[in-house]
Amino acid sequence: MSLEARVMELESRLAFQDDTIQALNDELIEQHKRIERLQLQVMALARRQEEAQGQASIAIDEAPPPHY
């Protein structure tokens, strides 16, 4: 294989690898955004769960007397 053919092959591989790296980087960025959104949703659900448990304990404390 001539030197020129080898250089062209290497340049072709490099271009393909650059495209692959960019595609992987784009996917990694999107995945990071999804993880951040999911973390925010989990925090909001945890807050709602705590509020619901707090309201449930208030409702238990305010139960009617046994003679009702």
N, CA and C atoms as a LAMMPS dump frame, in Angstrom:
ITEM: TIMESTEP
0
ITEM: NUMBER OF ATOMS
204
ITEM: BOX BOUNDS ff ff ff
-5.0000000000000000e+02 5.0000000000000000e+02
-5.0000000000000000e+02 5.0000000000000000e+02
-5.0000000000000000e+02 5.0000000000000000e+02
ITEM: ATOMS id mol type element x y z
1 1 1 N 0.863 -1.168 0
2 1 2 C 0 0 0
3 1 3 C 0.911 1.233 0
4 2 1 N 0.585 2.15 -0.853
5 2 2 C 1.425 3.34 -0.969
6 2 3 C 1.197 4.271 0.216
7 3 1 N 2.141 5.15 0.421
8 3 2 C 2.065 6.111 1.519
9 3 3 C 0.842 7.009 1.364
10 4 1 N 0.577 7.429 0.124
11 4 2 C -0.576 8.302 -0.126
12 4 3 C -1.888 7.583 0.21
13 5 1 N -2.009 6.32 -0.132
14 5 2 C -3.217 5.546 0.161
15 5 3 C -3.379 5.363 1.658
16 6 1 N -2.283 5.139 2.354
17 6 2 C -2.345 4.971 3.806
18 6 3 C -2.786 6.274 4.48
19 7 1 N -2.256 7.39 4.008
20 7 2 C -2.638 8.683 4.58
21 7 3 C -4.121 8.949 4.328
22 8 1 N -4.59 8.636 3.13
23 8 2 C -6.007 8.85 2.827
24 8 3 C -6.887 7.96 3.701
25 9 1 N -6.461 6.716 3.929
26 9 2 C -7.201 5.804 4.794
27 9 3 C -7.251 6.355 6.222
28 10 1 N -6.126 6.842 6.708
29 10 2 C -6.093 7.408 8.062
30 10 3 C -6.966 8.647 8.17
31 11 1 N -6.948 9.495 7.153
32 11 2 C -7.796 10.688 7.165
33 11 3 C -9.273 10.302 7.156
34 12 1 N -9.6 9.273 6.406
35 12 2 C -10.986 8.8 6.359
36 12 3 C -11.418 8.272 7.728
37 13 1 N -10.568 7.472 8.345
38 13 2 C -10.883 6.95 9.674
39 13 3 C -11.021 8.076 10.7
40 14 1 N -10.143 9.061 10.615
41 14 2 C -10.192 10.182 11.548
42 14 3 C -11.507 10.948 11.407
43 15 1 N -11.941 11.168 10.164
44 15 2 C -13.203 11.874 9.943
45 15 3 C -14.36 11.072 10.523
46 16 1 N -14.354 9.768 10.323
47 16 2 C -15.415 8.918 10.868
48 16 3 C -15.4 8.953 12.396
49 17 1 N -14.218 8.89 12.986
50 17 2 C -14.105 8.923 14.45
51 17 3 C -14.559 10.268 15.005
52 18 1 N -14.232 11.354 14.297
53 18 2 C -14.696 12.674 14.741
54 18 3 C -16.221 12.743 14.755
55 19 1 N -16.848 12.206 13.717
56 19 2 C -18.322 12.195 13.665
57 19 3 C -18.898 11.346 14.798
58 20 1 N -18.279 10.201 15.047
59 20 2 C -18.754 9.314 16.109
60 20 3 C -18.609 9.974 17.474
61 21 1 N -17.475 10.612 17.71
62 21 2 C -17.253 11.302 18.987
63 21 3 C -18.274 12.416 19.169
64 22 1 N -18.551 13.17 18.118
65 22 2 C -19.537 14.253 18.223
66 22 3 C -20.929 13.706 18.517
67 23 1 N -21.295 12.603 17.862
68 23 2 C -22.603 11.992 18.11
69 23 3 C -22.703 11.492 19.548
70 24 1 N -21.634 10.872 20.04
71 24 2 C -21.634 10.402 21.429
72 24 3 C -21.707 11.573 22.402
73 25 1 N -21.003 12.637 22.112
74 25 2 C -21.035 13.814 22.971
75 25 3 C -22.436 14.424 23.008
76 26 1 N -23.077 14.523 21.844
77 26 2 C -24.447 15.057 21.792
78 26 3 C -25.396 14.195 22.621
79 27 1 N -25.257 12.886 22.51
80 27 2 C -26.114 11.982 23.279
81 27 3 C -25.845 12.106 24.776
82 28 1 N -24.591 12.27 25.133
83 28 2 C -24.229 12.438 26.543
84 28 3 C -24.833 13.714 27.113
85 29 1 N -24.827 14.771 26.345
86 29 2 C -25.427 16.035 26.787
87 29 3 C -26.93 15.856 26.998
88 30 1 N -27.604 15.194 26.059
89 30 2 C -29.047 14.951 26.192
90 30 3 C -29.341 14.074 27.407
91 31 1 N -28.521 13.076 27.62
92 31 2 C -28.716 12.189 28.768
93 31 3 C -28.551 12.967 30.07
94 32 1 N -27.582 13.849 30.117
95 32 2 C -27.366 14.665 31.315
96 32 3 C -28.586 15.548 31.587
97 33 1 N -29.153 16.117 30.528
98 33 2 C -30.354 16.947 30.693
99 33 3 C -31.523 16.116 31.23
100 34 1 N -31.672 14.887 30.688
101 34 2 C -32.752 14.016 31.163
102 34 3 C -32.564 13.667 32.638
103 35 1 N -31.331 13.393 33.023
104 35 2 C -31.053 13.054 34.423
105 35 3 C -31.376 14.228 35.323
106 36 1 N -31.013 15.434 34.917
107 36 2 C -31.334 16.62 35.72
108 36 3 C -32.844 16.782 35.881
109 37 1 N -33.595 16.594 34.789
110 37 2 C -35.061 16.701 34.875
111 37 3 C -35.623 15.639 35.811
112 38 1 N -35.111 14.428 35.716
113 38 2 C -35.597 13.353 36.581
114 38 3 C -35.268 13.633 38.044
115 39 1 N -34.103 14.19 38.307
116 39 2 C -33.748 14.531 39.685
117 39 3 C -34.693 15.582 40.242
118 40 1 N -35.043 16.57 39.435
119 40 2 C -35.991 17.592 39.881
120 40 3 C -37.362 16.977 40.155
121 41 1 N -37.784 16.057 39.297
122 41 2 C -39.072 15.398 39.502
123 41 3 C -39.07 14.558 40.777
124 42 1 N -37.977 13.858 41.032
125 42 2 C -37.891 13.041 42.251
126 42 3 C -37.929 13.937 43.482
127 43 1 N -37.217 15.061 43.437
128 43 2 C -37.243 15.986 44.581
129 43 3 C -38.653 16.525 44.804
130 44 1 N -39.369 16.862 43.726
131 44 2 C -40.736 17.37 43.858
132 44 3 C -41.653 16.289 44.422
133 45 1 N -41.498 15.064 43.963
134 45 2 C -42.317 13.97 44.493
135 45 3 C -42.016 13.709 45.967
136 46 1 N -40.752 13.805 46.348
137 46 2 C -40.385 13.601 47.753
138 46 3 C -41.017 14.692 48.618
139 47 1 N -41 15.92 48.115
140 47 2 C -41.624 17.028 48.85
141 47 3 C -43.128 16.786 49.011
142 48 1 N -43.772 16.359 47.924
143 48 2 C -45.214 16.092 47.993
144 48 3 C -45.511 14.946 48.952
145 49 1 N -44.651 13.933 48.957
146 49 2 C -44.833 12.801 49.865
147 49 3 C -44.722 13.261 51.315
148 50 1 N -43.735 14.107 51.59
149 50 2 C -43.577 14.62 52.959
150 50 3 C -44.792 15.445 53.373
151 51 1 N -45.295 16.274 52.452
152 51 2 C -46.472 17.082 52.753
153 51 3 C -47.685 16.195 53.011
154 52 1 N -47.836 15.159 52.203
155 52 2 C -48.972 14.253 52.363
156 52 3 C -48.881 13.51 53.692
157 53 1 N -47.693 13.107 54.081
158 53 2 C -47.529 12.435 55.368
159 53 3 C -47.818 13.391 56.518
160 54 1 N -47.423 14.646 56.36
161 54 2 C -47.712 15.645 57.384
162 54 3 C -49.204 15.874 57.53
163 55 1 N -49.919 15.933 56.414
164 55 2 C -51.362 16.127 56.459
165 55 3 C -52.057 14.9 57.028
166 56 1 N -51.529 13.725 56.75
167 56 2 C -52.128 12.501 57.276
168 56 3 C -51.993 12.45 58.789
169 57 1 N -50.841 12.889 59.303
170 57 2 C -50.666 12.872 60.76
171 57 3 C -51.563 13.905 61.418
172 58 1 N -51.827 15.026 60.76
173 58 2 C -52.743 16.03 61.295
174 58 3 C -54.161 15.45 61.329
175 59 1 N -54.539 14.753 60.28
176 59 2 C -55.88 14.162 60.222
177 59 3 C -56.049 13.107 61.303
178 60 1 N -55.018 12.361 61.6
179 60 2 C -55.095 11.346 62.66
180 60 3 C -55.238 12.02 64.014
181 61 1 N -54.518 13.118 64.217
182 61 2 C -54.597 13.834 65.487
183 61 3 C -55.977 14.438 65.712
184 62 1 N -56.69 14.779 64.66
185 62 2 C -57.981 15.434 64.764
186 62 3 C -59.136 14.44 64.576
187 63 1 N -58.897 13.199 64.838
188 63 2 C -59.956 12.193 64.697
189 63 3 C -61.073 12.492 65.716
190 64 1 N -62.307 12.172 65.381
191 64 2 C -63.422 12.438 66.298
192 64 3 C -63.298 11.545 67.532
193 65 1 N -63.885 11.97 68.612
194 65 2 C -63.844 11.167 69.833
195 65 3 C -64.515 9.806 69.609
196 66 1 N -64.208 8.827 70.444
197 66 2 C -64.722 7.474 70.232
198 66 3 C -66.245 7.362 70.328
199 67 1 N -66.949 8.288 70.998
200 67 2 C -68.396 8.144 71.149
201 67 3 C -69.16 8.521 69.89
202 68 1 N -68.491 8.943 68.794
203 68 2 C -69.199 9.276 67.562
204 68 3 C -69.392 8.075 66.704
